[in-house]
Amino acid sequence: MATCMPGSEKDVIAKIKALPNIAEVNGVMGKYDVFAKIEAKDPANVDASIAKVRNVENVTSTVTMPVIYGQGGSVDSE
């Protein structure tokens, strides 16, 4: 989840969408402005992707919520 400067949401979404390991990105309403879903094979790539999101111009703060598999929902198996 990311918060950005007012009026910059569309630009921030476009920049995040272009980053590696971004599976989904959407604007949201409420406390946060942007939802981004990161998918990567290993924790180092997840960490690198989070750092890239945090460095996008006009992103003012982020909150990361790792998924705990096995507590509901579903996961595609490969």
GUGUMI-775836 format. One line per 8 residues: number of its first residue (from 1); their letters; for each residue x negated, y negated, z negated of N, C-alpha, C, O. Coordinates in steps of 0.2 Angstrom, whole numbers, always signed. Atoms other than C-alpha are relative to their C-alpha. Last residue first. Layout:
<recs>
NUM) a) X Y Z X Y Z X Y Z X Y Z ~ ... $
</recs>
This chain:
<recs>
78) esdvsggq) +4 +0 -6 -18 +121 +51 -3 +7 +0 -7 +8 +5 ~ +6 -4 +1 -4 +120 +38 -3 +1 +7 +0 +1 +12 ~ +1 -4 -6 +8 +105 +39 -6 +4 -2 -11 +2 -4 ~ +6 +2 -3 +12 +99 +21 -1 +5 +6 +0 +11 +5 ~ +2 -5 -4 +29 +98 +13 -7 -2 +3 -8 -8 +4 ~ +2 +2 -6 +37 +88 -1 -2 +6 +4 -1 +12 +2 ~ -5 +2 -5 +37 +94 -18 -2 -2 +6 -9 -2 +8 ~ -5 +3 +5 +23 +95 -32 +6 -3 +5 +8 -9 +4 $
70) gyivpmtv) -3 -5 +5 +12 +107 -23 +5 -3 -4 +8 +1 -8 ~ -4 -6 -4 +1 +94 -15 +2 +5 -5 -1 +6 -10 ~ +1 -6 +3 -3 +79 -26 +4 +5 +3 +10 +6 +2 ~ -5 -5 +0 -4 +64 -14 -2 +6 -4 -8 +8 -4 ~ +1 -6 -3 -16 +50 -17 +6 +5 -2 +9 +5 -7 ~ -4 -5 +4 -8 +33 -21 -2 +7 +3 +1 +9 +8 ~ +1 -7 -3 -20 +19 -17 +4 +5 -4 +3 +5 -10 ~ -1 -5 +5 -15 +1 -21 +0 +6 +4 +3 +7 +9 $
62) tstvnevn) -2 -7 -2 -22 -13 -10 +1 +4 -7 -2 +3 -12 ~ +1 -5 +5 -25 -32 -12 +3 +6 +3 +7 +6 +7 ~ +2 +3 +6 -27 -48 -2 -1 +5 -6 -4 +4 -10 ~ -2 -5 +5 -27 -41 +16 -2 -3 -7 -8 -4 -8 ~ -6 +2 +3 -29 -57 +27 +3 +5 -5 +9 +4 -8 ~ -2 +7 +1 -43 -50 +37 +7 -1 -2 +11 +2 +1 ~ -4 +3 -6 -45 -31 +36 +1 -7 -2 +4 -9 -8 ~ +4 +6 -3 -59 -27 +23 +4 -3 +6 +1 -8 +9 $
54) rvkaisad) +1 +5 +5 -47 -17 +11 -4 -6 +3 -3 -12 +1 ~ -7 +3 +1 -41 -6 +26 -1 -6 -5 +2 -12 -3 ~ -2 +3 -6 -59 -2 +30 +6 -4 +0 +7 -10 +2 ~ +4 +6 +0 -63 +2 +12 +1 -4 +6 +1 -10 +6 ~ -3 +5 +5 -48 +14 +12 -4 -6 +0 -1 -12 +0 ~ -6 +3 -3 -54 +22 +28 +3 -5 -5 +5 -10 -3 ~ +3 +5 -5 -72 +25 +20 +6 -3 +4 +6 -9 +5 ~ +3 +6 +3 -64 +33 +5 -2 -5 +5 -1 -11 +4 $
46) vnapdkae) -6 +3 +3 -53 +45 +15 -3 -7 -3 +0 -12 -2 ~ -4 +4 -6 -68 +49 +26 +6 -4 -3 +7 -9 +0 ~ +4 +6 -2 -78 +53 +10 +3 -4 +6 +2 -10 +6 ~ +0 +6 +4 -64 +63 +3 -4 -5 +2 -2 -11 +1 ~ +4 +0 +7 -64 +76 +17 +1 -7 -3 +2 -12 +0 ~ +2 -7 +2 -53 +81 +32 -4 +0 -6 -4 +5 -10 ~ +7 -1 -2 -44 +64 +34 -2 +7 -3 +1 +9 -7 ~ +1 -8 +0 -26 +58 +34 -7 +1 +2 -9 -2 +8 $
38) ikafvdyk) +6 -2 -2 -22 +40 +29 -1 +7 -1 +1 +10 -6 ~ +2 -7 +1 -5 +33 +28 -6 +2 +3 -7 +2 +9 ~ +5 -3 -5 -3 +14 +28 -1 +7 -3 -3 +8 -9 ~ +1 -7 +2 +12 +5 +20 -5 +3 +5 -3 +3 +11 ~ +2 -5 -5 +11 -14 +22 -1 +7 -4 -4 +7 -9 ~ -2 +2 -7 +19 -29 +13 -1 +6 +5 +3 +6 +10 ~ +5 -1 -5 +19 -24 -5 +3 -2 +7 +9 -2 +8 ~ +6 +2 +3 +30 -30 -20 -6 +1 +5 -10 -3 +5 $
30) gmvgnvea) +0 -1 +8 +46 -28 -10 -7 -3 -2 -9 -8 +1 ~ -3 +5 +4 +49 -25 +9 -1 +1 -8 +0 +7 -10 ~ -5 -1 +5 +38 -14 +20 +2 -6 -4 -1 -11 -4 ~ -2 +5 +4 +29 -15 +36 +5 +2 -5 +9 +6 -3 ~ -6 +4 -1 +23 +1 +43 +0 -6 -5 -3 -6 -10 ~ +0 +7 +3 +7 +11 +46 +7 -4 +2 +9 -4 +7 ~ -6 +4 +0 +5 +29 +50 -1 -6 -3 -5 -7 -8 ~ -5 -4 -3 -9 +42 +53 +7 -4 +1 +11 -2 +5 $
22) inplakik) -7 +3 +2 -23 +30 +50 +5 +4 +4 +5 +4 +10 ~ -3 -4 +5 -39 +41 +51 +7 -3 -3 +9 -1 -8 ~ +0 -7 +0 -49 +28 +61 +4 +3 -6 +4 +0 -11 ~ +5 -3 +4 -43 +10 +61 +0 +7 +1 +5 +10 +2 ~ +6 -2 -5 -32 +3 +76 -6 +3 -4 -11 +5 -1 ~ -2 -6 -4 -16 +4 +65 -6 +2 +5 -6 +8 +7 ~ +0 -6 +3 -24 -7 +52 +1 +6 +4 -2 +11 +4 ~ +7 -1 +1 -28 -21 +64 +0 +7 -4 -5 +11 -2 $
14) aivdkesg) +4 -2 -6 -10 -20 +71 -7 +1 -1 -10 +6 +2 ~ -3 -7 -3 -2 -20 +54 -4 +2 +6 -6 +8 +6 ~ +3 -5 +4 -13 -35 +48 +2 +7 +2 -2 +12 +2 ~ +7 +0 -2 -8 -45 +63 -3 +5 -4 -7 +9 -2 ~ +0 -3 -6 +11 -41 +60 -7 +1 +2 -9 +6 +5 ~ -1 -7 +0 +9 -45 +42 +0 +3 +6 -3 +9 +7 ~ +5 -3 -3 +0 -62 +43 +2 +8 +1 -2 +12 +3 ~ +0 +1 -7 +15 -73 +39 -5 +4 +4 -5 +3 +10 $
6) pmctam) -7 +1 -3 +12 -73 +20 -1 -2 +8 -5 -6 +9 ~ -2 +7 +0 -6 -67 +16 +7 -1 +4 +8 +2 +9 ~ +4 +4 -4 -7 -48 +13 +3 -8 +0 +8 -9 -3 ~ -3 +7 +0 -2 -35 +1 -4 -5 +4 -10 -4 +4 ~ +4 +6 +0 -7 -17 +4 +5 -6 +0 +10 -6 +2 ~ -4 +6 +0 +0 +0 +0 -5 -6 +0 -10 -6 -3 $
</recs>
